[in-house]
Amino acid sequence: MAKDAKPRVKVPKSANAGEVVTIKALISHTMESGQRKDKDGKLIPRSIINRFTCDLNGENIVDVTIEPAVSTNPYFEFDAKVAAAGEFKFTWYDDDGAVYEDVKPIAIA
C-alpha cells in the first residue's frame, strides 16, 4: 500500500433527473514505472495505480486500465447521466493489491 495514496473526488451535491454532471477524480500516488534505477543502479519496482472504476448505484459507468506511462497523481474527469438519487463509488487498484475507495452521494433536485 502506497504511504501517501489519498483519493479525492468532486461530485455535485444534487442534479435534476436525467441531467449529465461532470465528475472529477484524483488520487495522490507517486507512481513508479519500474524502468528507473536507484542510486545503486538497481531497478525501482513498478508501483502504479493500474485500474480505476466508477459506479453509480451499482452500475459501472467508467472502467479504465492504467499503464506505466501515466503521470503521478492520476486525474480523471468525465460526465455521467444521473437518472436517480444514489451514490457514486470510486475505486482505485494498486499494483501491490491495495484498493482505495471513496463514495459520494448525489441527490435529485
Rosetta constraint file for C-alpha pairs under 8 A:
AtomPair CA 1 CA 5 HARMONIC 7.92 0.50
AtomPair CA 1 CA 94 HARMONIC 7.38 0.50
AtomPair CA 1 CA 96 HARMONIC 6.19 0.50
AtomPair CA 1 CA 97 HARMONIC 7.41 0.50
AtomPair CA 1 CA 98 HARMONIC 5.29 0.50
AtomPair CA 2 CA 29 HARMONIC 7.02 0.50
AtomPair CA 4 CA 28 HARMONIC 6.75 0.50
AtomPair CA 4 CA 29 HARMONIC 6.49 0.50
AtomPair CA 5 CA 27 HARMONIC 6.43 0.50
AtomPair CA 5 CA 28 HARMONIC 4.96 0.50
AtomPair CA 5 CA 29 HARMONIC 4.82 0.50
AtomPair CA 5 CA 30 HARMONIC 7.93 0.50
AtomPair CA 6 CA 27 HARMONIC 5.35 0.50
AtomPair CA 6 CA 28 HARMONIC 4.99 0.50
AtomPair CA 6 CA 29 HARMONIC 7.18 0.50
AtomPair CA 6 CA 100 HARMONIC 7.89 0.50
AtomPair CA 7 CA 25 HARMONIC 7.44 0.50
AtomPair CA 7 CA 26 HARMONIC 5.87 0.50
AtomPair CA 7 CA 27 HARMONIC 4.13 0.50
AtomPair CA 7 CA 28 HARMONIC 6.35 0.50
AtomPair CA 7 CA 100 HARMONIC 7.09 0.50
AtomPair CA 7 CA 101 HARMONIC 7.24 0.50
AtomPair CA 7 CA 102 HARMONIC 6.84 0.50
AtomPair CA 8 CA 25 HARMONIC 5.88 0.50
AtomPair CA 8 CA 26 HARMONIC 5.24 0.50
AtomPair CA 8 CA 27 HARMONIC 5.93 0.50
AtomPair CA 8 CA 102 HARMONIC 7.74 0.50
AtomPair CA 9 CA 23 HARMONIC 7.47 0.50
AtomPair CA 9 CA 24 HARMONIC 5.55 0.50
AtomPair CA 9 CA 25 HARMONIC 4.33 0.50
AtomPair CA 9 CA 26 HARMONIC 6.25 0.50
AtomPair CA 9 CA 102 HARMONIC 7.66 0.50
AtomPair CA 9 CA 104 HARMONIC 7.95 0.50
AtomPair CA 10 CA 23 HARMONIC 5.96 0.50
AtomPair CA 10 CA 24 HARMONIC 5.08 0.50
AtomPair CA 10 CA 25 HARMONIC 6.47 0.50
AtomPair CA 11 CA 22 HARMONIC 7.29 0.50
AtomPair CA 11 CA 23 HARMONIC 5.37 0.50
AtomPair CA 11 CA 24 HARMONIC 6.93 0.50
AtomPair CA 11 CA 104 HARMONIC 6.78 0.50
AtomPair CA 11 CA 105 HARMONIC 7.93 0.50
AtomPair CA 11 CA 106 HARMONIC 7.37 0.50
AtomPair CA 12 CA 21 HARMONIC 7.32 0.50
AtomPair CA 12 CA 22 HARMONIC 7.91 0.50
AtomPair CA 12 CA 23 HARMONIC 7.79 0.50
AtomPair CA 12 CA 106 HARMONIC 6.67 0.50
AtomPair CA 13 CA 105 HARMONIC 7.00 0.50
AtomPair CA 13 CA 106 HARMONIC 5.12 0.50
AtomPair CA 13 CA 107 HARMONIC 6.21 0.50
AtomPair CA 14 CA 106 HARMONIC 5.13 0.50
AtomPair CA 14 CA 107 HARMONIC 4.38 0.50
AtomPair CA 14 CA 108 HARMONIC 5.38 0.50
AtomPair CA 14 CA 109 HARMONIC 5.71 0.50
AtomPair CA 15 CA 19 HARMONIC 6.18 0.50
AtomPair CA 15 CA 21 HARMONIC 7.39 0.50
AtomPair CA 15 CA 82 HARMONIC 7.11 0.50
AtomPair CA 15 CA 106 HARMONIC 7.26 0.50
AtomPair CA 15 CA 107 HARMONIC 6.41 0.50
AtomPair CA 15 CA 108 HARMONIC 5.13 0.50
AtomPair CA 15 CA 109 HARMONIC 5.47 0.50
AtomPair CA 16 CA 82 HARMONIC 7.61 0.50
AtomPair CA 16 CA 108 HARMONIC 5.39 0.50
AtomPair CA 16 CA 109 HARMONIC 5.20 0.50
AtomPair CA 17 CA 82 HARMONIC 6.07 0.50
AtomPair CA 17 CA 83 HARMONIC 4.93 0.50
AtomPair CA 17 CA 84 HARMONIC 5.98 0.50
AtomPair CA 17 CA 108 HARMONIC 6.04 0.50
AtomPair CA 17 CA 109 HARMONIC 7.59 0.50
AtomPair CA 18 CA 81 HARMONIC 5.95 0.50
AtomPair CA 18 CA 82 HARMONIC 5.27 0.50
AtomPair CA 18 CA 83 HARMONIC 4.67 0.50
AtomPair CA 18 CA 84 HARMONIC 7.73 0.50
AtomPair CA 19 CA 81 HARMONIC 5.58 0.50
AtomPair CA 19 CA 82 HARMONIC 5.62 0.50
AtomPair CA 19 CA 83 HARMONIC 7.28 0.50
AtomPair CA 20 CA 79 HARMONIC 6.22 0.50
AtomPair CA 20 CA 80 HARMONIC 5.33 0.50
AtomPair CA 20 CA 81 HARMONIC 4.17 0.50
AtomPair CA 20 CA 82 HARMONIC 6.21 0.50
AtomPair CA 21 CA 79 HARMONIC 5.42 0.50
AtomPair CA 21 CA 80 HARMONIC 5.44 0.50
AtomPair CA 21 CA 81 HARMONIC 6.34 0.50
AtomPair CA 21 CA 82 HARMONIC 7.28 0.50
AtomPair CA 22 CA 77 HARMONIC 6.98 0.50
AtomPair CA 22 CA 78 HARMONIC 5.71 0.50
AtomPair CA 22 CA 79 HARMONIC 4.43 0.50
AtomPair CA 22 CA 80 HARMONIC 6.49 0.50
AtomPair CA 23 CA 77 HARMONIC 5.63 0.50
AtomPair CA 23 CA 78 HARMONIC 5.40 0.50
AtomPair CA 23 CA 79 HARMONIC 5.91 0.50
AtomPair CA 23 CA 80 HARMONIC 7.17 0.50
AtomPair CA 24 CA 75 HARMONIC 7.45 0.50
AtomPair CA 24 CA 76 HARMONIC 5.87 0.50
AtomPair CA 24 CA 77 HARMONIC 4.49 0.50
AtomPair CA 24 CA 78 HARMONIC 6.72 0.50
AtomPair CA 25 CA 75 HARMONIC 5.72 0.50
AtomPair CA 25 CA 76 HARMONIC 5.17 0.50
AtomPair CA 25 CA 77 HARMONIC 6.35 0.50
AtomPair CA 26 CA 73 HARMONIC 6.49 0.50
AtomPair CA 26 CA 74 HARMONIC 5.76 0.50
AtomPair CA 26 CA 75 HARMONIC 4.31 0.50
AtomPair CA 26 CA 76 HARMONIC 6.32 0.50
AtomPair CA 27 CA 73 HARMONIC 5.33 0.50
AtomPair CA 27 CA 74 HARMONIC 5.99 0.50
AtomPair CA 27 CA 75 HARMONIC 6.87 0.50
AtomPair CA 28 CA 72 HARMONIC 7.43 0.50
AtomPair CA 28 CA 73 HARMONIC 4.49 0.50
AtomPair CA 28 CA 74 HARMONIC 7.35 0.50
AtomPair CA 29 CA 48 HARMONIC 7.68 0.50
AtomPair CA 29 CA 49 HARMONIC 7.65 0.50
AtomPair CA 29 CA 72 HARMONIC 5.98 0.50
AtomPair CA 29 CA 73 HARMONIC 4.93 0.50
AtomPair CA 29 CA 74 HARMONIC 7.56 0.50
AtomPair CA 30 CA 48 HARMONIC 7.73 0.50
AtomPair CA 30 CA 72 HARMONIC 5.03 0.50
AtomPair CA 30 CA 73 HARMONIC 6.42 0.50
AtomPair CA 31 CA 46 HARMONIC 7.77 0.50
AtomPair CA 31 CA 47 HARMONIC 5.52 0.50
AtomPair CA 31 CA 48 HARMONIC 4.55 0.50
AtomPair CA 31 CA 49 HARMONIC 7.03 0.50
AtomPair CA 31 CA 68 HARMONIC 7.86 0.50
AtomPair CA 31 CA 70 HARMONIC 7.81 0.50
AtomPair CA 31 CA 71 HARMONIC 6.96 0.50
AtomPair CA 31 CA 72 HARMONIC 5.18 0.50
AtomPair CA 31 CA 73 HARMONIC 7.40 0.50
AtomPair CA 32 CA 36 HARMONIC 7.95 0.50
AtomPair CA 32 CA 44 HARMONIC 7.46 0.50
AtomPair CA 32 CA 45 HARMONIC 7.15 0.50
AtomPair CA 32 CA 46 HARMONIC 5.17 0.50
AtomPair CA 32 CA 47 HARMONIC 4.85 0.50
AtomPair CA 32 CA 48 HARMONIC 5.92 0.50
AtomPair CA 32 CA 68 HARMONIC 7.38 0.50
AtomPair CA 33 CA 45 HARMONIC 7.57 0.50
AtomPair CA 33 CA 46 HARMONIC 4.92 0.50
AtomPair CA 33 CA 47 HARMONIC 6.56 0.50
AtomPair CA 33 CA 48 HARMONIC 6.95 0.50
AtomPair CA 33 CA 68 HARMONIC 4.83 0.50
AtomPair CA 33 CA 69 HARMONIC 6.74 0.50
AtomPair CA 34 CA 43 HARMONIC 6.53 0.50
AtomPair CA 34 CA 44 HARMONIC 5.46 0.50
AtomPair CA 34 CA 45 HARMONIC 4.73 0.50
AtomPair CA 34 CA 46 HARMONIC 3.71 0.50
AtomPair CA 34 CA 47 HARMONIC 7.08 0.50
AtomPair CA 34 CA 68 HARMONIC 7.88 0.50
AtomPair CA 35 CA 43 HARMONIC 6.40 0.50
AtomPair CA 35 CA 44 HARMONIC 6.95 0.50
AtomPair CA 35 CA 45 HARMONIC 7.87 0.50
AtomPair CA 35 CA 46 HARMONIC 7.50 0.50
AtomPair CA 36 CA 43 HARMONIC 5.76 0.50
AtomPair CA 36 CA 44 HARMONIC 5.85 0.50
AtomPair CA 37 CA 41 HARMONIC 5.15 0.50
AtomPair CA 37 CA 42 HARMONIC 5.09 0.50
AtomPair CA 37 CA 43 HARMONIC 4.29 0.50
AtomPair CA 37 CA 44 HARMONIC 5.44 0.50
AtomPair CA 38 CA 42 HARMONIC 5.51 0.50
AtomPair CA 38 CA 43 HARMONIC 6.33 0.50
AtomPair CA 38 CA 44 HARMONIC 6.12 0.50
AtomPair CA 46 CA 68 HARMONIC 7.90 0.50
AtomPair CA 46 CA 95 HARMONIC 7.65 0.50
AtomPair CA 47 CA 94 HARMONIC 7.27 0.50
AtomPair CA 47 CA 95 HARMONIC 5.69 0.50
AtomPair CA 47 CA 96 HARMONIC 7.15 0.50
AtomPair CA 48 CA 68 HARMONIC 6.65 0.50
AtomPair CA 48 CA 94 HARMONIC 5.89 0.50
AtomPair CA 48 CA 95 HARMONIC 5.72 0.50
AtomPair CA 49 CA 66 HARMONIC 6.75 0.50
AtomPair CA 49 CA 92 HARMONIC 6.47 0.50
AtomPair CA 49 CA 93 HARMONIC 5.52 0.50
AtomPair CA 49 CA 94 HARMONIC 4.33 0.50
AtomPair CA 49 CA 95 HARMONIC 6.24 0.50
AtomPair CA 50 CA 65 HARMONIC 5.90 0.50
AtomPair CA 50 CA 66 HARMONIC 4.54 0.50
AtomPair CA 50 CA 67 HARMONIC 6.31 0.50
AtomPair CA 50 CA 68 HARMONIC 7.90 0.50
AtomPair CA 50 CA 92 HARMONIC 7.70 0.50
AtomPair CA 50 CA 93 HARMONIC 5.83 0.50
AtomPair CA 50 CA 94 HARMONIC 5.81 0.50
AtomPair CA 50 CA 95 HARMONIC 6.28 0.50
AtomPair CA 51 CA 63 HARMONIC 7.30 0.50
AtomPair CA 51 CA 64 HARMONIC 5.55 0.50
AtomPair CA 51 CA 65 HARMONIC 4.57 0.50
AtomPair CA 51 CA 66 HARMONIC 5.31 0.50
AtomPair CA 51 CA 92 HARMONIC 5.86 0.50
AtomPair CA 51 CA 93 HARMONIC 5.16 0.50
AtomPair CA 51 CA 94 HARMONIC 7.41 0.50
AtomPair CA 52 CA 62 HARMONIC 7.68 0.50
AtomPair CA 52 CA 63 HARMONIC 5.84 0.50
AtomPair CA 52 CA 64 HARMONIC 5.17 0.50
AtomPair CA 52 CA 65 HARMONIC 6.71 0.50
AtomPair CA 52 CA 66 HARMONIC 7.48 0.50
AtomPair CA 52 CA 90 HARMONIC 7.48 0.50
AtomPair CA 52 CA 91 HARMONIC 5.72 0.50
AtomPair CA 52 CA 92 HARMONIC 4.61 0.50
AtomPair CA 52 CA 93 HARMONIC 6.44 0.50
AtomPair CA 53 CA 60 HARMONIC 7.39 0.50
AtomPair CA 53 CA 61 HARMONIC 7.71 0.50
AtomPair CA 53 CA 62 HARMONIC 5.28 0.50
AtomPair CA 53 CA 63 HARMONIC 4.38 0.50
AtomPair CA 53 CA 64 HARMONIC 6.31 0.50
AtomPair CA 53 CA 90 HARMONIC 5.85 0.50
AtomPair CA 53 CA 91 HARMONIC 5.23 0.50
AtomPair CA 53 CA 92 HARMONIC 6.64 0.50
AtomPair CA 54 CA 60 HARMONIC 6.05 0.50
AtomPair CA 54 CA 61 HARMONIC 5.81 0.50
AtomPair CA 54 CA 62 HARMONIC 5.04 0.50
AtomPair CA 54 CA 63 HARMONIC 6.66 0.50
AtomPair CA 54 CA 88 HARMONIC 6.72 0.50
AtomPair CA 54 CA 89 HARMONIC 5.55 0.50
AtomPair CA 54 CA 90 HARMONIC 4.55 0.50
AtomPair CA 54 CA 91 HARMONIC 6.41 0.50
AtomPair CA 55 CA 59 HARMONIC 5.13 0.50
AtomPair CA 55 CA 60 HARMONIC 4.21 0.50
AtomPair CA 55 CA 61 HARMONIC 5.45 0.50
AtomPair CA 55 CA 62 HARMONIC 6.98 0.50
AtomPair CA 55 CA 88 HARMONIC 5.59 0.50
AtomPair CA 55 CA 89 HARMONIC 5.14 0.50
AtomPair CA 55 CA 90 HARMONIC 6.66 0.50
AtomPair CA 56 CA 60 HARMONIC 6.44 0.50
AtomPair CA 56 CA 61 HARMONIC 6.79 0.50
AtomPair CA 56 CA 86 HARMONIC 7.09 0.50
AtomPair CA 56 CA 87 HARMONIC 5.74 0.50
AtomPair CA 56 CA 88 HARMONIC 4.54 0.50
AtomPair CA 56 CA 89 HARMONIC 6.43 0.50
AtomPair CA 57 CA 86 HARMONIC 5.67 0.50
AtomPair CA 57 CA 87 HARMONIC 5.50 0.50
AtomPair CA 57 CA 88 HARMONIC 6.57 0.50
AtomPair CA 57 CA 89 HARMONIC 7.94 0.50
AtomPair CA 61 CA 80 HARMONIC 7.31 0.50
AtomPair CA 66 CA 70 HARMONIC 6.86 0.50
AtomPair CA 70 CA 74 HARMONIC 6.88 0.50
AtomPair CA 84 CA 107 HARMONIC 7.59 0.50
AtomPair CA 84 CA 108 HARMONIC 6.38 0.50
AtomPair CA 85 CA 105 HARMONIC 7.72 0.50
AtomPair CA 85 CA 106 HARMONIC 5.56 0.50
AtomPair CA 85 CA 107 HARMONIC 4.52 0.50
AtomPair CA 85 CA 108 HARMONIC 5.18 0.50
AtomPair CA 86 CA 105 HARMONIC 5.69 0.50
AtomPair CA 86 CA 106 HARMONIC 5.52 0.50
AtomPair CA 86 CA 107 HARMONIC 6.57 0.50
AtomPair CA 87 CA 103 HARMONIC 6.51 0.50
AtomPair CA 87 CA 104 HARMONIC 5.56 0.50
AtomPair CA 87 CA 105 HARMONIC 4.25 0.50
AtomPair CA 87 CA 106 HARMONIC 5.95 0.50
AtomPair CA 88 CA 103 HARMONIC 5.61 0.50
AtomPair CA 88 CA 104 HARMONIC 5.23 0.50
AtomPair CA 88 CA 105 HARMONIC 6.16 0.50
AtomPair CA 88 CA 106 HARMONIC 7.47 0.50
AtomPair CA 89 CA 101 HARMONIC 7.14 0.50
AtomPair CA 89 CA 102 HARMONIC 5.97 0.50
AtomPair CA 89 CA 103 HARMONIC 4.51 0.50
AtomPair CA 89 CA 104 HARMONIC 6.65 0.50
AtomPair CA 90 CA 101 HARMONIC 5.50 0.50
AtomPair CA 90 CA 102 HARMONIC 5.21 0.50
AtomPair CA 90 CA 103 HARMONIC 6.17 0.50
AtomPair CA 91 CA 99 HARMONIC 6.83 0.50
AtomPair CA 91 CA 100 HARMONIC 5.68 0.50
AtomPair CA 91 CA 101 HARMONIC 4.54 0.50
AtomPair CA 91 CA 102 HARMONIC 6.74 0.50
AtomPair CA 92 CA 99 HARMONIC 5.75 0.50
AtomPair CA 92 CA 100 HARMONIC 5.11 0.50
AtomPair CA 92 CA 101 HARMONIC 6.44 0.50
AtomPair CA 93 CA 97 HARMONIC 6.84 0.50
AtomPair CA 93 CA 98 HARMONIC 6.19 0.50
AtomPair CA 93 CA 99 HARMONIC 4.77 0.50
AtomPair CA 93 CA 100 HARMONIC 6.58 0.50
AtomPair CA 94 CA 98 HARMONIC 5.15 0.50
AtomPair CA 94 CA 99 HARMONIC 6.16 0.50
